[in-house]
């Protein structure tokens, strides 16, 4: 201990008074200042140390650069590579977005767009951010312009639901309806159909407000709302087909032994329910002589059949025909 004391006794006279005065307090202050300086240096070093990171699934916002053009949003992401201070390494993809300007010409021509680092925007303040790359750097546009269009209305119903003996016709709305949606979809729409109008148990004309059916579901907005449809319902009026030849139906035995020498009348008029899109060739009046086996004059009911199930025969005029049958002449030897 004496040697240490002797050492300090030799050194102290050479130490300036300003240091020797209150030495321990000054030594403590020096140590504290050194520690504080080291902490500050380490903190500054951490903040200025940059890290490179990839952020995936960053949303892209397409912005129209022309007035009056509304672009339809498209859920498409991009990946970005950034450089930020180390303390911000926990950034999320929702902290960023890409703002991509698009012209009307680009949309109509379906041209690809370029994604650049300067398009990267932040949803929160980020100091020291540096965007290094965007992937992909080119992207198919595949978006559309919102537009409006007027189209006619086609009412929809099932006429087979009508009660027997009645017919119906639909009155087309005079005014078109306005629809709004992607321009590419609108180009494929030439009309809109209504929801199905029920006709079962209907015997009188009526009108109804009906909804329209969008061919692309929610992608097409119908601005006109419901439309008024008028349905005219009335009893069928018989339609006459004149001059239809009368056919004869023979039995197997009679056909071999008898011949028809006279039919009066040879043609008739047939009244059928007024069914659209039918022709005279689908109506077949006939005489049933399948049970006749002897020659003579017969007064036979005229029957009628049709190969169209929609045709309902109302009346055959006249209702009967006179047929003269003669035996087959024997062959000469």
KEDRENTI-228532 format. One line per 3 residues: number of its first residue (from 0); their letters; for each residue x, y, z of C-alpha. Coordinates in nm, 2 decimals. Layout:
BEGIN
NUM	a	X Y Z | ... $
This chain:
BEGIN
0	xxx	0.00 0.00 0.00 | 0.29 0.23 0.08 | 0.43 0.19 -0.27 $
3	xxx	0.09 0.30 -0.43 | 0.08 0.59 -0.19 | 0.43 0.69 -0.28 $
6	xxx	0.34 0.66 -0.65 | 0.05 0.90 -0.62 | 0.26 1.14 -0.40 $
9	xxx	0.51 1.16 -0.69 | 0.24 1.20 -0.96 | 0.00 1.44 -0.80 $
12	xxx	0.23 1.74 -0.79 | 0.26 1.72 -1.17 | -0.13 1.70 -1.22 $
15	xxx	-0.29 2.04 -1.29 | -0.49 2.18 -1.00 | -0.80 2.20 -1.21 $
18	xxx	-0.80 1.82 -1.23 | -0.69 1.75 -0.88 | -0.97 1.97 -0.73 $
21	xxx	-1.28 1.76 -0.67 | -1.13 1.47 -0.87 | -1.38 1.19 -0.80 $
24	xxx	-1.68 1.39 -0.91 | -1.50 1.49 -1.23 | -1.41 1.12 -1.29 $
27	xxx	-1.77 1.02 -1.25 | -1.88 1.28 -1.49 | -1.63 1.17 -1.74 $
30	xxx	-1.74 0.80 -1.72 | -2.11 0.91 -1.75 | -2.04 1.12 -2.06 $
33	xxx	-1.85 0.84 -2.22 | -2.14 0.60 -2.17 | -2.39 0.85 -2.30 $
36	xxx	-2.18 0.92 -2.61 | -2.15 0.54 -2.68 | -2.53 0.50 -2.65 $
39	xxx	-2.60 0.79 -2.88 | -2.35 0.66 -3.13 | -2.50 0.32 -3.13 $
42	xxx	-2.85 0.47 -3.17 | -2.75 0.68 -3.47 | -2.57 0.38 -3.62 $
45	xxx	-2.89 0.17 -3.59 | -3.10 0.44 -3.75 | -2.86 0.50 -4.04 $
48	xxx	-2.81 0.13 -4.11 | -3.02 0.03 -4.41 | -3.17 -0.31 -4.48 $
51	xxx	-3.31 -0.44 -4.81 | -3.64 -0.62 -4.80 | -3.91 -0.75 -5.04 $
54	xxx	-4.27 -0.66 -4.98 | -4.52 -0.88 -5.16 | -4.88 -0.82 -5.26 $
57	xxx	-4.88 -0.44 -5.28 | -5.21 -0.31 -5.42 | -5.22 -0.12 -5.75 $
60	xxx	-5.46 0.17 -5.80 | -5.53 0.26 -6.16 | -5.60 0.63 -6.21 $
63	xxx	-5.76 0.77 -6.52 | -5.58 1.08 -6.65 | -5.88 1.21 -6.85 $
66	xxx	-6.19 1.37 -6.71 | -6.52 1.18 -6.74 | -6.35 0.84 -6.74 $
69	xxx	-6.43 0.59 -6.46 | -6.20 0.29 -6.44 | -6.33 -0.04 -6.30 $
72	xxx	-6.11 -0.15 -6.01 | -5.91 -0.47 -6.07 | -5.77 -0.67 -5.77 $
75	xxx	-5.42 -0.71 -5.89 | -5.10 -0.68 -5.67 | -4.73 -0.63 -5.74 $
78	xxx	-4.41 -0.70 -5.54 | -4.16 -0.43 -5.45 | -3.81 -0.43 -5.33 $
81	xxx	-3.72 -0.15 -5.09 | -3.44 -0.02 -4.87 | -3.53 0.12 -4.53 $
84	xxx	-3.37 0.19 -4.19 | -3.32 -0.13 -3.99 | -3.57 -0.02 -3.73 $
87	xxx	-3.85 -0.02 -4.00 | -3.79 -0.38 -4.11 | -4.15 -0.48 -4.00 $
90	xxx	-4.33 -0.29 -4.27 | -4.64 -0.46 -4.42 | -4.78 -0.46 -4.78 $
93	xxx	-5.08 -0.26 -4.66 | -4.83 0.03 -4.59 | -4.78 0.07 -4.96 $
96	xxx	-4.97 0.10 -5.29 | -4.88 0.18 -5.65 | -5.05 0.47 -5.82 $
99	xxx	-5.06 0.39 -6.19 | -5.20 0.65 -6.43 | -5.39 0.51 -6.73 $
102	xxx	-5.51 0.69 -7.05 | -5.85 0.61 -7.22 | -5.65 0.50 -7.53 $
105	xxx	-5.45 0.24 -7.33 | -5.77 0.09 -7.19 | -5.95 0.08 -7.53 $
108	xxx	-5.65 -0.07 -7.70 | -5.58 -0.31 -7.41 | -5.21 -0.20 -7.39 $
111	xxx	-4.99 -0.31 -7.11 | -4.88 -0.06 -6.85 | -4.53 0.00 -6.70 $
114	xxx	-4.49 -0.02 -6.33 | -4.20 0.20 -6.20 | -4.04 0.26 -5.86 $
117	xxx	-4.16 0.62 -5.86 | -4.53 0.50 -5.86 | -4.48 0.35 -5.51 $
120	xxx	-4.67 0.55 -5.25 | -4.71 0.50 -4.88 | -5.01 0.50 -4.65 $
123	xxx	-4.79 0.60 -4.35 | -4.49 0.84 -4.33 | -4.17 0.64 -4.38 $
126	xxx	-3.84 0.83 -4.35 | -3.54 0.70 -4.55 | -3.74 0.49 -4.79 $
129	xxx	-3.58 0.40 -5.11 | -3.77 0.19 -5.37 | -3.53 -0.03 -5.57 $
132	xxx	-3.76 -0.23 -5.80 | -4.12 -0.33 -5.89 | -4.21 -0.68 -6.00 $
135	xxx	-4.36 -0.72 -6.26 | -4.24 -0.41 -6.43 | -4.49 -0.45 -6.71 $
138	xxx	-4.85 -0.56 -6.65 | -5.14 -0.65 -6.89 | -5.40 -0.38 -6.83 $
141	xxx	-5.71 -0.60 -6.85 | -5.94 -0.33 -6.71 | -6.23 -0.15 -6.86 $
144	xxx	-6.40 0.18 -6.88 | -6.74 0.23 -6.71 | -7.00 0.34 -6.96 $
147	xxx	-7.38 0.37 -7.01 | -7.60 0.24 -7.29 | -7.97 0.23 -7.39 $
150	xxx	-8.12 -0.11 -7.49 | -8.47 -0.23 -7.57 | -8.67 -0.47 -7.34 $
153	xxx	-8.78 -0.82 -7.44 | -9.06 -0.95 -7.21 | -9.03 -1.32 -7.12 $
156	xxx	-9.32 -1.56 -7.05 | -9.43 -1.92 -7.12 | -9.74 -1.93 -7.34 $
159	xxx	-9.79 -2.30 -7.26 | -9.90 -2.19 -6.91 | -10.22 -2.04 -7.06 $
162	xxx	-10.56 -2.21 -7.00 | -10.69 -2.41 -7.29 | -10.88 -2.19 -7.53 $
165	xxx	-10.69 -1.87 -7.46 | -10.41 -1.68 -7.63 | -10.19 -1.40 -7.52 $
168	xxx	-9.96 -1.13 -7.68 | -9.71 -0.90 -7.52 | -9.68 -0.53 -7.58 $
171	xxx	-9.32 -0.43 -7.61 | -9.22 -0.12 -7.40 | -9.17 0.18 -7.63 $
174	xxx	-8.89 0.33 -7.43 | -8.55 0.16 -7.40 | -8.38 0.12 -7.06 $
177	xxx	-8.04 0.26 -6.95 | -7.77 0.02 -6.83 | -7.43 0.10 -6.68 $
180	xxx	-7.12 -0.12 -6.67 | -6.79 -0.22 -6.83 | -6.77 -0.10 -7.19 $
183	xxx	-6.66 -0.44 -7.32 | -6.96 -0.60 -7.16 | -7.20 -0.34 -7.29 $
186	xxx	-7.09 -0.40 -7.64 | -7.23 -0.75 -7.63 | -7.57 -0.66 -7.50 $
189	xxx	-7.84 -0.57 -7.76 | -8.14 -0.61 -7.53 | -8.25 -0.70 -7.18 $
192	xxx	-8.50 -0.97 -7.08 | -8.75 -0.93 -6.81 | -8.81 -1.18 -6.53 $
195	xxx	-9.06 -1.45 -6.63 | -9.42 -1.32 -6.64 | -9.66 -1.59 -6.51 $
198	xxx	-9.96 -1.67 -6.73 | -10.12 -1.96 -6.55 | -10.50 -1.92 -6.47 $
201	xxx	-10.50 -1.59 -6.66 | -10.82 -1.51 -6.86 | -10.80 -1.12 -6.88 $
204	xxx	-10.55 -0.87 -7.01 | -10.33 -0.71 -6.75 | -10.02 -0.49 -6.69 $
207	xxx	-9.74 -0.55 -6.44 | -9.42 -0.39 -6.32 | -9.14 -0.64 -6.37 $
210	xxx	-8.77 -0.65 -6.29 | -8.51 -0.68 -6.56 | -8.25 -0.95 -6.57 $
213	xxx	-7.88 -0.85 -6.60 | -7.69 -1.09 -6.83 | -7.37 -1.03 -6.62 $
216	xxx	-7.53 -1.02 -6.28 | -7.38 -0.74 -6.06 | -7.13 -0.62 -6.33 $
219	xxx	-7.42 -0.45 -6.51 | -7.62 -0.19 -6.33 | -7.98 -0.13 -6.45 $
222	xxx	-8.05 0.24 -6.40 | -8.41 0.24 -6.51 | -8.55 0.01 -6.24 $
225	xxx	-8.87 -0.19 -6.31 | -9.06 -0.17 -6.64 | -9.43 -0.18 -6.72 $
228	xxx	-9.53 -0.47 -6.94 | -9.88 -0.51 -7.09 | -10.02 -0.85 -7.16 $
231	xxx	-10.33 -0.89 -7.38 | -10.52 -1.21 -7.31 | -10.83 -1.32 -7.51 $
234	xxx	-11.02 -1.64 -7.60 | -10.89 -1.82 -7.91 | -11.06 -1.73 -8.23 $
237	xxx	-11.09 -2.03 -8.47 | -10.87 -2.02 -8.77 | -11.01 -2.17 -9.09 $
240	xxx	-10.81 -2.38 -9.34 | -11.00 -2.43 -9.66 | -10.98 -2.69 -9.93 $
243	xxx	-10.80 -2.97 -9.74 | -10.84 -3.30 -9.92 | -11.02 -3.58 -9.74 $
246	xxx	-10.82 -3.91 -9.70 | -10.98 -4.25 -9.67 | -10.87 -4.51 -9.42 $
249	xxx	-10.95 -4.87 -9.54 | -10.92 -5.19 -9.34 | -10.69 -5.46 -9.47 $
252	xxx	-10.98 -5.67 -9.61 | -11.18 -5.39 -9.75 | -10.88 -5.24 -9.93 $
255	xxx	-10.84 -5.55 -10.14 | -11.21 -5.59 -10.24 | -11.35 -5.24 -10.28 $
258	xxx	-11.27 -4.92 -10.46 | -11.40 -4.57 -10.41 | -11.60 -4.45 -10.71 $
261	xxx	-11.71 -4.12 -10.55 | -11.65 -3.90 -10.25 | -11.87 -3.60 -10.18 $
264	xxx	-11.72 -3.36 -10.08 | -11.36 -3.43 -10.17 | -11.22 -3.15 -9.96 $
267	xxx	-11.33 -2.97 -9.65 | -11.28 -2.67 -9.43 | -11.12 -2.72 -9.09 $
270	xxx	-11.15 -2.48 -8.80 | -10.86 -2.49 -8.54 | -10.77 -2.28 -8.24 $
273	xxx	-10.56 -1.98 -8.34 | -10.21 -2.12 -8.29 | -9.92 -1.93 -8.44 $
276	xxx	-9.67 -2.09 -8.68 | -9.89 -2.38 -8.81 | -9.96 -2.48 -9.17 $
279	xxx	-10.23 -2.66 -9.36 | -10.00 -2.95 -9.42 | -10.02 -3.04 -9.05 $
282	xxx	-10.40 -3.09 -9.06 | -10.53 -3.42 -9.19 | -10.91 -3.48 -9.23 $
285	xxx	-11.00 -3.85 -9.30 | -11.28 -4.11 -9.34 | -11.26 -4.42 -9.13 $
288	xxx	-11.38 -4.71 -9.35 | -11.18 -4.98 -9.18 | -11.50 -5.17 -9.08 $
291	xxx	-11.67 -5.16 -9.43 | -11.65 -5.48 -9.62 | -11.94 -5.45 -9.87 $
294	xxx	-12.01 -5.22 -10.17 | -12.26 -4.94 -10.12 | -12.32 -4.57 -10.04 $
297	xxx	-12.21 -4.47 -9.70 | -12.26 -4.14 -9.50 | -11.95 -4.12 -9.28 $
300	xxx	-11.83 -3.87 -9.01 | -11.53 -3.68 -9.12 | -11.26 -3.70 -8.85 $
303	xxx	-10.93 -3.50 -8.83 | -10.59 -3.55 -8.68 | -10.27 -3.34 -8.66 $
306	xxx	-9.90 -3.41 -8.62 | -9.88 -3.09 -8.41 | -9.99 -3.14 -8.05 $
309	xxx	-10.06 -2.76 -8.02 | -10.33 -2.77 -8.28 | -10.68 -2.82 -8.14 $
312	xxx	-10.95 -2.90 -8.40 | -11.27 -2.70 -8.34 | -11.49 -2.81 -8.63 $
315	xxx	-11.48 -2.98 -8.97 | -11.71 -2.83 -9.23 | -11.91 -3.03 -9.35 $
318	xxx	-11.91 -3.28 -9.07 | -12.00 -3.58 -9.30 | -11.91 -3.71 -9.64 $
321	xxx	-12.09 -3.95 -9.88 | -11.87 -4.23 -10.01 | -11.97 -4.47 -10.29 $
324	xxx	-11.79 -4.81 -10.28 | -11.79 -5.06 -10.56 | -11.64 -5.40 -10.59 $
327	xxx	-11.31 -5.45 -10.76 | -11.37 -5.57 -11.12 | -11.24 -5.92 -11.19 $
330	xxx	-10.93 -5.93 -11.40 | -10.99 -6.03 -11.77 | -10.85 -6.36 -11.89 $
